[in-house]
Amino acid sequence: TLSEGMYTDQRRLQQVLKNLLSNAFKFTEKGRVSLNISPATTGWSADNQALNKAECVVAFSVIDTGIGIAPDKHKIIFESFQQADGTITRKYGGTGLGLSISREIATLLGGEIRLDSTVGEGSTFTLYLPATYMPDMNKRRRPHASAQVAGETLPHAREPEMEVSLIMENAVDDDRSEIEPGDRTLLIIEDDVNFARIMMEMARERGFKTIVATRGDAGLALARQYTPTAITLDIELPGMDGWSVLDRLKHTKNTRHIPVHIISVAEERQRGLKMGAMAFENKPATPEQLRDALGRIESFVQRGVKSLLVIEDDTVAQQSIKELIGEGDVETIAVGTAQEAMNQLRSKHYDCIVLDLGLPDMNGFELMQHIKSEIGDIPIIIYTGKDLSHKEETELRRLAETIIVKDVRSLERLLDETALFLHRVEESLPEPKRQMLEQLHKKDPILEKKKVLIIDDDMRNIFALTSLLERYDMEVLYAENGKDGIETLKTVPRIDVALVDIMMPEMDGYEAMRQIRAMEELNSIPMIALTAKAMKGDREKCIEAGASDYITKPADSEQLLSLLRVWLFK
């Protein structure tokens, strides 16, 4: 039987249950959604020591008769929404649906979430929590080191009424209980205990105190708890993969500046660097390679002032960028030619490059190839007013970390991207610069509270787009084919915009848009066509069918948001 009450964080428990119930209602067209609360003796992971040791475990089960989730998607839907280089990574889940956040909160409260689902029959999400959760109070912590989920991720969360902390059976005897303010600390997120021990001993030799996490979700919680000096990160982790950890670190204000060195068998160096990692080392790694990796971390940490190279032939633009970046923690050197740029790069270390493509002695593409082959991995931010072709943009994305096209908000984005790759602490920036970044990251009033209908037969696309759009507080509806989309538009009042996939069964996007435009009450609704193809004439064909605009998949998030702003602006 259940005890009379629970001792836990009430607000966070409510948030998880609201997230699970919201998703159940969203993806259940008919049937029922129920919430069952009962005592539990089994059902959670065998290695969850907090639940194993609890005198009583409470199970909160959200049961629906909705669409269900295929077995191969069970793990993916708990991964955070990925965004790197402004491009939507097509993950089947994400922050917008609350699943990655819900799992993280469950872990912070000593519990976990399990999923049982059958396609076409429904899903059961079960939250297991100890009835009385008491964090280990004997650990000495840094001031303000209570575990918390950052405000950007949980905009409505307030300080918990009780301190919550991960209960972890330390697989490695690390230094977390000995950490004092001012210590140099290295967080090692690595599931191979022997490898973690080797890294820990090498780091101690260099004067670092160490914290070891053998799960991705635990590593993320510890990063927020201790704000380490630097992090080494494996990719293939239990609980939450390294990509999700890196994404969350770089999208949270208080951890964004922490240098992250990836050490993994995953051979996706460029992906890691684009997401903001400082360096990438492949496994298996020799002891010498590991020492070099730690040397890179130590060197980076010791350099109080970071170096930025601006390659721009317009002296007015050079000065504008210098004033934007500011002084103090960054030294900005500006040059006007490719030759001067290579001379600078050969003579000293630079942490980041801002490059305009229009140089007098060499085009930007050639220069980037020279830099990559001769100098190595330096984050390159393309900052250009050039109208890029699809081919040029594809080539640039292969060579550069970020592309910023000069427009009305490009200065804010440039400040934001350089802060990411230079690992600047946002709180240490001058007040006007902080306000610029806060304004950039604020919710968009043009998008906020608008109702958007996604018409797409691929549930992965629906989840990915929902993740993006809900970040901007948009209300998202969906239909899995053209006929259902038309019916939704006819029956649901005040839908502001529709995103229409072209390739769908039963009725494709072209026909759906034609029929929508033929209805007097719907002929003015903005519709943006989504297509996997990028063939000549596609845009004209979409516009002819009734689309207001057109974008290829996988959709660039900045481009999609820009289109939505254009068509929703009143």
N, C-alpha and C positions, 0 to 999 in steps of 0.2 A: 504494500500500500504506500501511497505517497505521504510524505511528511506534510505538516501543516503549512510550511513555507520553504523558501529557498533563500540562501545568502549568496547573492551574485550582483552583477551590475545591471540594474533594472532597465536603464535606458538602452544599453547595448543589446540586451536580450530582446527587448521590444523591436529594436531596429532589424535584427535578424529575422524575427518572425514576420514582421511587416514585409520585408523583402521577399521571403519565401511565399507568403500568401499573395503578394502582388503578382509575382511571376505565375503562380498557379492560376489565378483568375485571367491573366493576360493570355495564356496559352490553352485555356479550356473553353471551347466554344459551347459545349453542352455537357450535361451530366452534373457533377458536383465537385466541390472543393471542401475539404474538412480539415480541422486541426484536432489531433488527438494528443493528450498529455497523459503519460503513464510512467510508472517505475520501470527500469530496465536493468537486466543483469548481463546481457550480451548485446552484440551488434556493432560495437565500435572496433577500431584497430587494436590489434594485440599489443602494439608498442606504445599505446597511450597510457602512460603511467599515472597521469592525473585521474583518469577515469578508473583505471585498475585499482587504485588505492582508495577511491571514494567509498564512504560507507553507504551512500545511496546515489544512484544515477537517475536523472529524469530524462525521458525521451519526449521531445516535441515533434510529432510527425505531421507534416503538411501533405495531404493526399489529394490528388486530382485525377480526373478521368480525361485529361487533355491529350495533346498530340504525342506525348512520350518522347523519349530520347534514345537514339540508337546506342548500343553498347560501346562502339568505338568513339562516341562523343562524350561519354561520361566524365572522363578526365578533363577534356578540353574546355567544357563549359565552366569549370572552376578557375580557369586561367584568366588573368587580367587582360583587358582589352589592350592590344599592342598598337603603339603608334610610334613610328620611327621615320624620321625624314618626312613628316607630314603625310605619310601614306597609310591608309587603313590596311592593317594586316588581317586577313580574313580568318579570324578566330571565331569558334562557335561559342561565344559567351563574352563576359566581360563586366567591367565596372558598372556600366549602365544598368545591367540586370541585377546587380548587387550580390552575385554569387561569390566572386573572389573576395569581396569585402566581408561578406557574411562568414565565409570560412575562416578568414583571418580573425574576426571577432570571436568566433567559436573557440579558436585556438587560444586566444588571449584569456578567455574565460575557463580554460582548462578542459574544453570539450572538443567536439568535431562534428562535421556534417557528413552524413552518408546518403547515397542515392540508390534507389531501386526503381527501374523504369523499363517499360515495354512500349515499343513504338506502336502507336495507334490505340493503346489501352490506358496510358496515364503514367504518372510518376509519384513517388513518395520520397520527399526529402526529410530526413530525420536528424534533428539537432540533439545530440547527447551532451548533457552538462552535469557536473557534480552538484548535488543538492546544496552542499556547503563548500564553497571554494575559498580556501585560505592560501594565499601566496606565501612562499617561503620568506619570512621576515628576517631571517638570520643573515642573508646576503648583504654585504656592504655595497652600496650603490653610489654612483655619482649623484650630486644634487640634480633634482628634476629628472631622474632616470626612470620614473614610472612608465610602464608600457602604455602607449597611446597610439591611436590611429589619427593621422594628420588631418587637419581641418580641410585641406583641399579635397581629400578623399571622402570624408564624411562631413559635409558642410553643416549639418544640423546637430552634430554630436557636441555635447558639452563635457566638462570634466566629470569623470565617473565619481560616484559617491564612495566607492571603495577602490583601493589600489588593486589593479589586476596585473598579473605577471605570468609569463609562461612558466609552468613547472616543467623543468627539463632534467632528466637524468643525464648528467654530463658524461658523454662517452669519452671525453678527453678532459683531463685535469687542467683547465685553463686558468687565466688570471682574473676572471671577472670579479671575484670577491676582493681583489686587492687593488682595483682601479681607483685612482684618486684624480681630482680635477687637475688638468694640465699634463697628464700622462699621454704619451704617444701610444695609441691603441690600434691594433689590427684585428678586424673581424674576419675570420676564415670561415666561409660558407662552403662546406665540402662534406659529402656523405661517406667518403672513404676515410675511415678513422686513422689508418696507418699514414695515409698521405697527409691528413690534417696534422698529425703529430709531427711529421717531418717539417711541414711549413711552420708550425708553432715554434719548434726549437730554433729554426733558422731565423725567424722573426725576433725571438728573444735575444739571439746573438747580436742583432742590430739595435737593440734597445727598445723594442716594442713590447708592450703588454698585450696579451692575446685573448680573444674570445672565440670560441669554436661553436658553430651550429652545423648539425648534420642534416637539417631539413631546410628547404627554401623558405617556408613560412616562418619558421623559428628565426632564421637569419634576418628576415625583414623586420620582425618584431624587435630583435636585439639591436639592429641598426638604429631603429627609432628610439630605443631605450637608452643606448649608450652614446650615440652619435660618434662612432669611431673615427680615428684619423684617416684610415683607409680600409678598403675591403678587398679581399680576394674572393672570387666567385666561380664556382663550378656551374655548369649549365644543366646537366642531367641530375636533378635532385628530386627526392621524394617531397611530397607536400605541396610544393610549388616550384616549377622549373626556374632555372636561372634567368631566362628571358623575362619572365613575369616579375621576378625580384628586381632586376635592373630597371625595367619599365616603371615600377612603383617607386623605386628610389629616386629616379630622375624626374618623376612627376609630383614629388612631395618637397615642399619648400625647405624643410629642415634637414633633408638628407641629400638634396640635389647636388650640393657642392662636393660631396665625399668622393674622392677618386676611387674608382672600381677597376681592378685588374682581373680580367677573366683568365682562368686557367682551366682548360676543358678539352675533352676529345672532340667536341663539336667544332667542325671546321667552317665556322661562319664568322671569320674575323671582321669583315666589312660590316656585317649586321651589328655586331657588338660596338664597333667604333661609331657607327651612325647613331646608336642609341645613347652614346655618351660615355662608354667605357674608356679609360685612359690608355689601356693596352690589352693585348690578347696573346696568350701563350698556349700552344697546343700540348695536350698530353699524348703519349707519355713524355714527361719532361725529365731531363737529367738533373742531378743536384746542382750542376753549374747553371743550367737554365733557370732553375728555381731561385738561385742566389741572384742571378741577373734580374729576374722579375722583382724580387724584393729590393734590389738596388735601384730599379726604376721608380718603385714606390717611394723609397727613402729620398731619392734625389728630387722627386716631384714635391714631396712634403716639405723638404728643406728650402726649396725655392720660394721665398715669401712673395716675390714679385714675379708674375707670369708675363710671358712675352707674346705679343700679337703682331703679326706682319700683315700690313694692308698693302695690297698690290692694286693700284688704281692710278691711272694717268691723269685724272682730273684733280688738280691741287685743291680746288674748292671742296670736292667730295672727300678728299683725304682729310682735310681739316674738320669737316663735319663729322666724320667717323671718329676721329681722335677725341673731339669734344663729347661725342655720345658715349664712348667707352670710358672716358675719364682717366684719372691718374691714381696713384697710391698703390693699389695691388696689381696693376697692369701697366707694363711699358709697351707703348704702341709705336712701331716704326713703320713709316709709309714710304713706298717706292713707286716709281712710275713706269718701269719697264720690266720685262721678264728677266733680262740680264742682271739688273740690279737685285731682283728678287732672289735669283740663284746665288749671287754673291753673298747676300745676307744669310741665306739658309746654309751655305757652306761654312760661314764664319762663326755662327753662334746658334744656340738652341732656341727654337720657337715652339710655343705650345699650341698655336692656332693660326690659321691664315684666313684673311678675308680677300677674295679675289673678284675683280671685275674682268669680264671676258674680253673687253675691247682694249687690247694693248698695242702699242705701235710696232713692236719688234717681233711679236710671236702671239698666235692666238691662244686663248685660255686653255683649250683642250690639250694642245701640245705641251704647254707649261705644266699642267697637272700631271701629265705622263712623265715628264722629266722629274718632277718632285717625287712622285710615287716610286720611280725606279732608282733614283739617286739618294734621296733623303729618307724615304720610308713613310711610316704612318704618322702624318700630321693632319689633324682635322682641318678640312677645307670648307669654308662657307662661300658659296657663289652668291655674289651680291651684284645684280646686273639689271639694266633696263632693257636688255635685248629681248626681242620677241622670239622665244625658242620654238623650234619645230619639235614634233614628237620624237624624231630621231636624235636631235641634239639633247633633249631632256633625258632620254633614256641613257645616252652616253655619259651625261653629266652625273646622273644618279649612280652610275657605276664607279665614278672617280671621286665624287665629292660627298661630304656628309650631309649638306643642306643646300637647297637652292632658295634664295630669296629674290623675288622680282620686285624692283623698286616701285612702290606705290604709296598710297596714303598711310599705311600702317607698317611700312617696311622698316623704319627706324626702330620701332618697338621690337619687332621680330629679330632684328640684328642684335640689339642689346640682349635679348633673351637667349639667342643661340650662342653668342660669344660667352655669356655667363655660364651656359651649360658646359661648353668645351674647355673653358678656362677654369672651371670648378670654383667660381666666385661664390662667396657667402652672400646671399641676397641681403641679409640684415646689415651687412657692413657697407652696403652701397649708400651713396648720398640719397637723401629723402626724395628728390625729384625723380631719380632713377628707379627707386623702389616703387614710386607711384606709377611710373610708366609700366613696370612689369605687372603690378597689381591690376592696372586697367586692362592690360593685355589678357590676363588670365580670368578676369571677371566674366560672369555670365553675360551673354549678348542680349540686350533688350529687344533687338529685332527678332530674335529667334525664341526668346523666352515665352513660355505658355502657348506657343503656336502648336496646332494640331497637324501632324504629318501622317499620311498614309503610305506605307511601303507595299507595293504590289510586286511580289517576287516569289517564285516557287522554291527557291533554295533557302532553307531555314538558316544556314550558316550566314548568308548575306543579311537576312533579317536581324539575326542576333548582333552581327558586327555593326550594322547601321544603327540599330537601337542603342547599342553601347555608346556610339559617338553622339547621337542626337540627344539622348537623355542627359548627357553631360551638360548640355546647354538648356536643360529644363524644358525640352520640347515634349509634348504628349505624342506618343507613337502608337499608331494602329497598324495592322498588317492584314494582307490578304494573299493567299498562295496561288491565285490564278486571276486572269483578267476578268472573268465573270464575277467572282467574289469581290474583286476590287470595285467593279461598277456598282454592285449591290451595296457595298459599304458606303460608297460616295452618295448613293441615293437615300440611304437610311440614317446615316450618322450626320448630325447637323454640324455645320461650321468647320469642315476640314479645310485647312489653309493651303496645303500644298500636297502633291502626290509625287512619289518617286516610283517610276514604272520600269520594271525590267522588260527587255525586248523579247528574250527567248523564254517563253513559257508554254506549257502544254495547254490543250483545250482552246485557249484564245491567246495569241501572242500579244506583245505590247503594242504593236502597230494598230491592230484591230481594236484593242481595248481603248486606246487613245482616240481613235476615230469615233467610236460609239459614245465616248464621254463628251467629245466636242459636239456631237450631234444633239445632245440634250441641252435645252435652253438654260436649265437651272445650273448646269455644270460647265458651260462652255467658256467660262472665264477663269476657272481654277488653274493656277500654275501647275504644270506637269514637267518634271525633269526625267528624261529617258536615261536608263542605265543599260549599257550594252557591253558585252565582253569583247566585241570586235572594234577595230579602229580603222575601218576601210574607208577609202575615199567615197564620198557621197552619203555616208551613214548619217551625218548631221542633217543634211538636206532631207533625207528620207524620214527622219524622226520629226523634223519640223513640219513636213508635209502631212504627216499623220496626226499632228496636233500638239506635239511637244512644245513647251515653252523654251526648253534648252536641252542639252545633251551632255553626258559625261561617260567616259569609258571606265570599265571595271578592271582591276580593283580601283575604286574611286580614291583620288587624292583628297584627303579630308579637308585641307584648306580650300581647295577648289570647290568641293561640294558645299561647304559652309558659305563660301563667297556667293555661289549661285543662289543658295537659299536666301541669303540676305538681299540680293538683288531683287528676287521675285516676291519677297515678303515685305520689302520696304514700302511704307505707305506715307 
